Structures are given as C-alpha cells and as structure tokens.
Amino acid sequence: MSEALLALGGNVGNSRAILDRAVALFCDGIAVRLTARSSDYLTPPWGLKYQAPFVNLCIAVDTALRPRDLLMRAQSVELSLGRDRAHEKRWGPRTADIDILAYDDIEIDELGLTLPHPYLFERAFVLVPLAEIAPDRVIAGRKVIDALAGLEASGIERLEPIL
C-alpha cells in the first residue's frame, strides 16, 4: 500500500454534503482506505476572485492504486458529483474538485499528472487543512507546517462539524 494525500473542494450546491459524498465514493475501504480527514474549511476563492467561497478539506489514504489510476478514480468521482471539466472555467465554480497532492515520495511530471501537486505550496486553502492531518509530512523537501507558515491564511475559517 502507498500513502496519498489529497485535497477536496467545491463551491456549487451544498458543498459540505457533496464533499462528504466525494470522500465516501473515493474511499471504498479496499483499493483506497481513508486514514485521516481534516475539518472542513470555508475559504476565499483562489484564481477567479468573483465567485462563492469554497469549502476545502484534505484526506490521507492508503491505496493499492498507482498514481494514474488514483487520478482516474478521483476524476470519476468528480464526474459522478456533477463536475464537467470540459465546460468549466479554470479555477472557477465547481461541485467537487479532487487533487492528488502527494503520493508517497514519488515525483511525476507527465501530461495530466504532476506530483507533488504543482501549486501545493502556493495555496493556503490546501495547506491549512493538510497541516491539520499531516503537519510534519515532508513533501518535495518541505515540511507542510513550514510551508504554511510562509503563506497568508487570513479569511480561512474552520467550520464546526455537522452533527
């Protein structure tokens, strides 16, 4: 089994319910087993500023899938939750976005798959929930908590659990 860290986010519809469903669909307990999940965070939009805030979270999983197969699984879950990559704006509104942040210590730079995620260290909305579940994890030579310390994280709000 390999360890993968993933970020999930969305800002269309009931994002918290959609992301809960995304985690459940993605983590089947066999090929992908959930080992940690962060809190949900309400975050300002990134990329396109004039859109609704996002809900973001991170998960850690153990997986038997190879990186490309894990990506295909993520995109299949996105599609099942209403994401239409072919007709959306880059960094625009979406029901569910699932990004692989890191897969073990593997580095990949292929068409459609770059690991670690190329924007990981630029995005506080990813590093805040990731630091909750893996603060000491080293990715590309940087400890998650140290990478977060170098970013502006104002406007990111931890949401209370849904009862």
C-alpha positions in Angstrom: 0.0 0.0 0.0 1.1 3.5 -0.7 0.1 6.8 1.1 -1.6 9.5 -0.8 -2.6 13.0 0.3 -5.5 14.6 -1.4 -7.3 18.0 -1.4 -11.0 18.3 -2.0 -13.0 21.4 -2.6 -16.2 22.8 -4.0 -18.4 25.9 -4.1 -21.5 24.8 -6.0 -24.5 23.4 -4.2 -24.4 22.1 -0.7 -20.6 21.8 -0.7 -20.2 20.1 2.7 -22.7 17.3 1.8 -21.1 16.9 -1.7 -17.6 16.7 -0.3 -18.8 14.1 2.3 -20.2 12.1 -0.6 -16.9 12.5 -2.5 -14.9 11.1 0.4 -17.3 8.2 0.7 -17.2 7.4 -3.0 -13.5 7.8 -3.3 -12.6 5.7 -0.2 -14.1 2.3 -0.7 -12.0 0.7 2.1 -10.4 -1.7 -0.3 -8.4 0.0 -3.0 -8.5 3.3 -1.2 -8.7 3.3 2.6 -9.2 6.6 4.5 -6.6 7.1 7.2 -7.2 10.8 8.1 -9.6 13.6 7.3 -9.3 17.2 8.2 -12.0 19.5 9.3 -14.0 21.4 6.7 -12.8 24.9 6.0 -14.6 27.9 4.4 -12.0 29.6 2.2 -12.0 32.6 -0.1 -11.9 31.8 -3.9 -8.5 31.4 -5.5 -7.8 32.1 -9.1 -11.1 33.7 -10.1 -12.0 36.1 -7.2 -15.6 36.8 -8.1 -17.3 33.6 -7.1 -18.7 32.0 -4.0 -16.3 30.9 -1.2 -15.2 27.3 -1.3 -15.3 24.5 1.3 -12.0 22.7 1.4 -10.6 19.7 3.2 -7.8 17.2 3.0 -7.6 13.5 3.4 -4.8 10.9 3.8 -5.4 7.5 2.3 -3.6 4.2 1.9 -4.1 2.9 -1.6 -3.3 -0.1 -3.8 -3.9 2.1 -6.9 -1.0 3.5 -8.9 -0.9 7.4 -9.2 -2.6 7.5 -12.7 -5.3 5.0 -11.5 -5.9 7.1 -8.4 -6.3 10.2 -10.6 -8.8 8.4 -12.8 -10.7 7.4 -9.7 -10.8 11.0 -8.5 -12.0 12.3 -11.8 -14.7 9.6 -11.9 -16.0 10.7 -8.5 -15.9 14.3 -9.6 -17.9 13.5 -12.7 -20.5 11.4 -10.7 -21.0 14.5 -8.5 -21.7 16.8 -11.4 -18.3 18.2 -12.4 -18.0 19.0 -16.1 -14.3 19.7 -16.7 -14.9 20.2 -20.4 -17.2 23.2 -19.9 -15.9 24.9 -16.8 -13.6 27.9 -16.3 -10.1 27.2 -14.9 -10.2 27.8 -11.2 -13.9 28.6 -11.5 -17.0 27.3 -9.7 -17.4 23.5 -9.3 -19.3 21.0 -7.4 -16.3 18.9 -6.4 -12.6 19.1 -7.1 -10.2 16.3 -6.0 -6.5 16.9 -6.4 -3.7 14.5 -5.5 -1.2 16.5 -3.5 1.4 13.8 -3.0 1.8 10.0 -3.5 4.5 8.5 -1.2 7.6 10.5 -2.2 7.1 10.0 -5.9 7.8 12.8 -8.3 5.9 12.6 -11.6 5.7 15.1 -14.4 3.5 13.7 -17.1 0.7 15.0 -19.3 -2.3 15.4 -16.9 -0.4 14.3 -13.8 2.2 16.2 -11.8 3.3 15.1 -8.3 3.7 16.6 -5.9 0.9 19.0 -7.0 2.5 22.0 -8.7 0.5 24.6 -6.8 0.7 22.9 -3.4 3.0 25.4 -1.7 1.1 28.4 -3.1 -2.3 27.6 -1.6 -3.1 28.3 2.0 -6.6 26.8 1.4 -4.9 23.4 0.9 -2.1 23.7 3.4 -4.3 24.7 6.3 -6.4 21.5 6.2 -3.3 19.5 5.3 -1.4 20.8 8.3 -4.3 19.6 10.5 -3.7 16.0 9.4 -0.1 15.9 8.4 1.9 18.9 9.8 5.2 17.1 9.8 4.9 15.4 6.5 7.8 16.3 4.2 6.8 16.9 0.5 9.4 17.9 -2.0 11.8 18.7 0.8 9.4 20.9 2.7 7.6 20.2 5.9 3.8 21.0 5.5 3.7 23.2 8.6 6.7 25.2 7.5 5.3 25.7 4.0 2.1 27.0 5.6 4.0 29.5 7.8 5.1 31.3 4.7 1.6 31.9 3.4 -1.1 34.4 4.2 -4.0 32.4 5.6 -6.4 35.1 6.7 -10.0 34.5 5.6 -9.8 30.7 6.1 -12.3 29.6 8.7 -12.5 26.2 10.3 -16.2 25.0 10.2 -17.8 23.3 13.1 -18.6 19.6 12.5 -22.1 18.8 11.1 -24.0 16.9 13.8 
